[in-house]
Amino acid sequence: MNIAITSGYVVPVEGQPIDGGTVLVVDGKIAAVGPDASVAVPAGTPVVDAAGAWVLPGFVEAHGHLGVHEEAEGWAGQDTNEMTDPNGARMRALDAINPADAGFADALAGGVTSAVIKPGSGNPVGGQTVAVKCWGRSVDDMLIRQPVSVKSALGENPKRVYGDKKQLPSTRQGVAAVIRDAFTRAQDYLTRREHAAAEGKPFERDAGLEVLVRVLGQELPWCQHTHRADDIATALRLADEFGYRVVINHGTEAHLLADEIARRDVPVIAGPLFTTRTKVEVRQRTLANPGILTRAGVKVAITTDHPVVPINFLVHQVTLCVKEGLDRGTALRTITTNPAEILGLDDRVGSLRPGLDGDVVIWSGDPLDVMSRALRVFVEGREVYRWHEGTRSGSVVDPYYREPATA
């Protein structure tokens, strides 16, 4: 799709804002970003006048459960955790996403155009995560990358799930042991696979171990659900032991170990931040956490963990983190460039840069002002959401509708 968005206050995130700027999208990709006078708009290109509005890249949700934990569907729409096997490395969130989940429309209303969808935290090894656009007929149409990372969980959740079943793991010792055993088997599997290849012999493949081998090879990051400081220390210890790239997810008490996290250059996906202290391990939840981490040199993304916090509140969490000490210049990066870079998606999304996908949002004003709203949302140059001031409501383009063919 082709579109030229002109005359707006363009915030590319990478680079300085442009007052009176144009974003040109050609064939779904950003072709040019610059002052209106410097961008040549090809004849016949649809033009959107964004005068008086802010123009930003679509936000990136780094950790959510859109489509796998469907809203208002109860048991029928709950496919977040396969809690029958502590090691779910072979599971794929991709296979459980329902694009018709209402959360996707909410995402667009909040300026979120991309989301990394993850299995839940019921298992020590939860499964493979996937990055998708927040609009499309099927997950295959929406796909950005699969897999993006592998989800793992430490702390209360897996020990509760399997402790209730009176099986391993029922303690923090057991949870760490399941993860350690999984990687030890993956190391042995890799050795056998290499020997079989060298000898030209057949080899029986294992889908779960194949994925863990990719983690050991640092091809896929290890997204580690962990809240408490002692669990974060265990996450760092396991990563040191096996040499994989760990990403702390949630990190409620990460500010208590900010120096250790920064020293290892480990990123943190922080949140959700609009929750009560629902369990022991989140007693020290604070909106100051992202600011403390960034000042220590940690790369931070902020998450809603949708549906724990509605995904359209993503930017509002950032606003309140600024109120509690997060540098304003860094704030927008926590939901744009940082999640894209942390999860290896920065060749597709996260900023307004030529060559990236044409995911552009026109805002009524500064998105960090809670009174601002997303007015128009474009995914790969196609308008998929619009706010209607007259009815005080937003509408999403039906992804199942296609224009009739013309003769």
C-alpha positions in Angstrom: 0.0 0.0 0.0 1.1 3.6 -0.8 0.4 6.6 1.4 2.0 10.0 2.1 1.3 11.5 5.5 2.3 15.2 5.3 2.5 18.4 7.4 2.6 16.6 10.8 4.9 16.8 13.8 6.9 13.7 12.9 8.6 11.8 15.7 10.7 9.1 14.1 12.1 8.0 17.5 15.5 7.4 15.8 16.5 11.0 15.0 15.1 14.4 15.9 11.4 15.3 15.5 10.5 17.1 12.3 7.9 19.9 12.6 6.1 19.9 9.2 7.3 16.5 8.1 6.3 13.8 5.6 6.3 10.1 5.9 6.1 8.3 2.6 5.1 4.7 2.4 5.5 2.8 -0.9 4.5 -0.9 -1.3 4.0 -1.2 2.5 7.5 0.1 3.4 8.7 3.4 4.6 10.4 5.1 1.6 11.3 8.5 3.0 11.0 10.6 6.1 11.8 14.3 6.2 10.6 17.9 6.0 7.7 18.3 3.6 9.8 20.2 1.0 12.4 17.5 0.9 10.2 14.4 0.3 9.0 13.9 -3.3 5.6 12.3 -3.3 5.0 10.3 -6.4 2.0 11.3 -8.5 -1.2 9.5 -7.7 -0.1 8.6 -4.1 -2.9 9.1 -1.6 -2.1 12.0 0.7 -3.2 12.4 4.4 -2.8 15.9 5.8 -1.6 15.5 9.4 -1.2 19.2 10.2 -1.6 19.9 13.9 -1.1 16.2 14.7 1.8 14.0 15.9 3.1 11.2 13.6 4.9 8.3 15.2 5.8 4.7 14.5 3.3 2.1 15.7 4.1 0.9 19.2 5.6 -2.5 19.9 4.1 -4.6 22.7 7.1 -6.8 23.9 5.2 -9.3 26.0 1.5 -10.1 25.7 -1.1 -12.8 25.3 -3.3 -11.4 22.6 -5.3 -14.1 20.8 -4.1 -16.9 23.1 -5.8 -15.5 26.2 -9.0 -14.2 24.6 -11.1 -11.7 26.4 -14.6 -12.6 27.7 -14.2 -16.2 26.4 -13.4 -18.1 29.6 -12.2 -21.7 29.1 -13.0 -21.7 25.4 -10.5 -18.9 24.6 -7.8 -19.8 27.1 -4.9 -21.3 25.3 -2.0 -19.5 27.1 -0.5 -22.5 29.0 -0.2 -26.2 28.1 0.2 -27.1 31.8 0.6 -30.9 31.2 4.3 -30.9 30.6 6.9 -28.8 32.6 9.0 -28.6 29.4 6.9 -27.1 26.6 9.7 -26.0 24.3 8.0 -27.6 21.3 4.8 -25.6 21.9 4.2 -22.5 19.7 2.0 -19.5 20.6 1.5 -19.2 16.8 -0.8 -22.2 16.8 -3.2 -20.8 19.3 -3.8 -17.2 18.2 -7.3 -16.1 17.3 -7.1 -12.8 15.2 -10.7 -12.1 16.1 -9.8 -11.5 19.8 -11.1 -8.1 20.8 -7.7 -7.2 22.2 -6.3 -6.6 18.7 -8.8 -3.8 18.1 -7.9 -2.3 21.5 -4.2 -2.5 20.5 -4.8 -0.4 17.4 -6.9 2.1 19.4 -3.8 2.5 21.6 -1.4 2.9 18.7 0.1 -0.6 19.1 0.7 -2.1 15.7 3.0 -5.0 16.6 3.0 -7.5 19.5 5.2 -10.3 20.6 2.8 -13.0 21.8 4.0 -15.5 24.4 2.9 -18.6 26.1 2.1 -18.1 29.8 4.1 -18.7 32.9 2.7 -21.9 34.1 5.6 -24.1 33.0 9.4 -23.8 33.6 9.7 -23.9 29.8 6.6 -22.4 28.3 7.2 -22.5 24.5 8.0 -20.4 21.5 6.9 -16.8 21.1 5.8 -15.1 17.9 5.7 -11.5 16.6 2.6 -10.4 14.7 0.9 -7.3 13.4 -2.2 -6.4 15.2 -4.5 -6.6 12.1 -5.1 -9.4 9.7 -7.4 -12.3 8.6 -5.2 -15.0 9.9 -2.1 -15.2 12.0 -0.2 -16.2 8.9 -1.2 -12.9 7.3 -0.1 -11.0 10.5 3.2 -12.8 11.0 6.4 -10.8 11.4 8.6 -13.6 12.8 8.4 -17.1 14.2 9.9 -18.0 16.6 11.1 -14.8 18.2 12.3 -16.3 21.5 11.5 -19.1 24.0 9.4 -18.3 27.1 10.5 -19.7 30.5 9.2 -19.1 34.0 10.8 -19.0 37.4 9.1 -18.3 40.7 5.6 -18.8 42.1 3.6 -19.8 39.0 5.3 -23.1 37.9 5.8 -24.3 41.5 2.1 -23.6 42.2 0.9 -25.4 39.0 2.9 -28.5 39.5 3.0 -28.4 43.3 -0.8 -28.7 43.2 -0.4 -31.8 41.1 2.2 -33.2 43.6 4.8 -33.5 40.9 8.1 -31.9 39.9 8.6 -29.0 40.1 6.9 -28.0 43.4 9.7 -25.7 44.7 12.1 -23.1 43.2 14.8 -25.8 43.3 12.7 -28.0 41.2 11.8 -25.3 38.7 15.5 -24.5 38.1 16.3 -28.2 37.9 13.7 -28.7 35.1 15.3 -25.8 33.1 18.9 -27.1 33.8 17.9 -30.7 32.8 16.3 -29.4 29.6 19.5 -27.6 28.5 21.7 -30.5 29.5 19.6 -32.8 27.3 19.8 -30.2 24.5 23.7 -30.2 24.8 23.8 -33.9 24.6 21.3 -33.9 21.7 23.5 -31.4 19.8 26.5 -33.7 20.2 24.6 -36.7 18.9 23.2 -34.8 16.0 26.6 -33.5 15.0 28.1 -37.0 15.2 25.3 -38.5 13.1 25.8 -35.8 10.5 29.6 -36.4 10.4 29.1 -40.1 9.9 26.2 -39.7 7.4 23.8 -41.6 9.7 20.1 -41.0 10.2 19.1 -39.1 13.3 15.8 -39.0 15.1 14.8 -35.4 15.6 13.1 -33.9 18.7 11.1 -30.7 18.1 11.6 -29.4 21.6 15.4 -30.1 21.8 15.9 -28.6 18.3 14.5 -25.3 19.7 16.6 -25.4 22.8 19.7 -26.0 20.7 18.9 -22.7 18.9 18.7 -21.0 22.3 22.1 -22.5 23.3 23.5 -21.2 20.0 22.2 -17.7 20.9 20.0 -17.7 17.8 16.9 -17.3 20.0 16.8 -15.3 23.2 15.4 -16.9 26.4 12.5 -14.7 27.7 12.6 -15.4 31.4 9.5 -14.7 33.4 10.8 -13.6 36.8 9.7 -11.1 39.5 11.6 -11.5 42.7 15.3 -10.5 43.1 16.4 -14.0 44.1 14.6 -15.5 41.0 16.3 -12.8 38.8 19.6 -13.9 40.3 18.7 -17.5 39.4 17.9 -16.4 35.8 21.3 -14.7 35.5 23.1 -17.8 37.0 21.4 -20.2 34.6 22.3 -17.9 31.6 25.9 -17.7 32.8 26.0 -21.5 33.1 24.7 -22.3 29.6 25.7 -19.2 27.7 22.3 -18.2 26.3 20.9 -14.7 25.8 18.5 -14.1 28.6 15.9 -11.3 28.6 14.3 -10.6 32.0 10.5 -10.4 31.6 8.5 -8.6 34.3 11.5 -7.9 36.5 9.4 -6.5 39.3 12.4 -6.4 41.7 15.0 -5.8 38.9 15.8 -2.4 40.3 17.3 -4.2 43.3 19.9 -5.9 41.0 20.2 -3.1 38.4 24.0 -3.1 38.5 24.3 -6.9 38.0 21.8 -6.8 35.2 23.6 -3.9 33.5 27.0 -5.5 33.9 25.8 -8.5 31.9 24.1 -6.3 29.3 20.8 -8.1 30.0 17.7 -6.3 28.8 14.5 -6.1 30.9 10.9 -6.1 29.7 9.2 -4.4 32.6 5.6 -4.7 33.6 2.7 -4.9 33.9 2.7 -1.7 36.0 -1.0 -1.0 36.5 -1.7 -3.9 38.8 -2.3 -4.4 42.5 0.2 -6.5 44.5 -1.7 -9.7 43.7 1.0 -12.2 45.0 4.0 -12.3 47.2 6.6 -11.9 44.5 5.2 -8.6 43.3 5.1 -6.8 46.6 7.8 -4.4 45.5 6.1 -3.4 42.3 6.9 0.2 41.5 6.5 2.6 38.6 10.0 3.8 39.4 11.6 0.5 38.3 12.1 1.4 34.6 13.7 4.7 35.5 16.1 3.1 37.9 17.1 0.4 35.4 17.7 2.9 32.5 19.8 5.1 34.7 21.9 2.0 35.6 22.4 1.4 31.8 19.9 -1.4 31.3 17.9 -1.4 28.0 14.2 -1.4 29.0 11.0 -2.2 27.2 7.6 -1.7 29.0 4.8 -4.2 28.7 1.1 -4.5 29.6 1.2 -8.3 29.7 -2.2 -8.0 28.1 -4.8 -8.9 29.2 -3.4 -8.3 32.7 -3.4 -4.6 31.8 -5.4 -3.7 28.7 -3.0 -3.2 25.8 -4.4 0.2 24.8 -2.9 1.4 28.2 0.6 0.7 27.1 1.6 4.3 26.5 -0.1 5.4 29.7 2.1 3.1 31.7 5.1 4.9 30.1 3.6 8.3 31.0 3.4 7.4 34.7 6.9 5.9 34.6 8.1 9.3 33.4 6.3 10.9 36.4 8.3 8.5 38.6 11.7 9.2 37.1 12.0 7.6 33.7 13.9 10.0 31.4 11.4 11.5 29.0 13.8 11.2 26.1 14.0 7.5 26.7 10.4 7.0 27.4 9.1 6.4 23.8 12.0 4.1 23.1 10.6 1.7 25.7 7.6 0.9 23.4 9.3 1.4 20.0 12.9 0.9 19.3 13.9 -0.9 22.5 11.4 -3.8 22.3 12.2 -4.1 18.6 16.0 -4.3 19.3 15.7 -6.6 22.3 13.6 -9.2 20.3 15.4 -8.8 17.0 12.6 -7.1 15.1 14.3 -3.8 14.4 14.7 -4.7 10.7 10.9 -4.5 10.5 9.4 -2.3 13.1 10.0 0.2 15.9 10.8 3.5 14.2 10.1 5.7 11.2 13.1 4.7 9.1 13.3 4.0 5.4 13.2 0.3 4.8 11.0 -0.5 7.8 7.4 -1.5 7.6 5.0 1.4 7.0 3.3 1.1 10.4 2.4 4.7 11.2 0.1 6.3 13.8 -1.3 9.8 13.7 -1.9 11.1 17.2 -4.0 14.1 18.2 -1.0 15.3 20.3 1.9 14.1 22.4 1.1 10.4 23.1 2.5 10.8 26.6 -0.3 13.2 27.3 -3.2 11.0 28.6 -5.7 13.2 26.7 -4.1 12.4 23.4 -5.5 9.6 21.3 -4.6 7.7 18.1 -6.6 9.2 15.3 -5.6 7.0 12.4 -3.5 3.9 12.3 -1.7 2.4 9.3 -0.2 -1.1 9.0 2.2 -1.5 6.1 0.6 1.6 4.6 -3.0 0.4 4.9 -5.4 2.4 7.1 -6.8 -0.1 9.6 -8.2 2.1 12.3 -9.8 5.5 12.5 -11.2 7.6 15.4 -14.5 9.3 14.6 -14.9 12.5 16.7 -18.6 12.9 15.8 -19.6 9.6 17.4 -16.7 9.5 19.9 -15.8 6.0 18.8 -13.2 4.2 16.8 -13.6 1.7 14.0 -11.3 -1.0 12.7 -11.3 -2.0 9.1 -12.8 -5.5 8.7 -9.8 -7.7 7.7 -12.1 -10.3 6.2 -13.6 -7.8 3.7 -12.0 -7.5 0.3 -12.9 -5.0 -2.4 -14.8 -6.7 -5.3 -12.7 -7.4 -8.3 -13.2 -5.0 -11.1 -13.4 -5.9 -14.8 
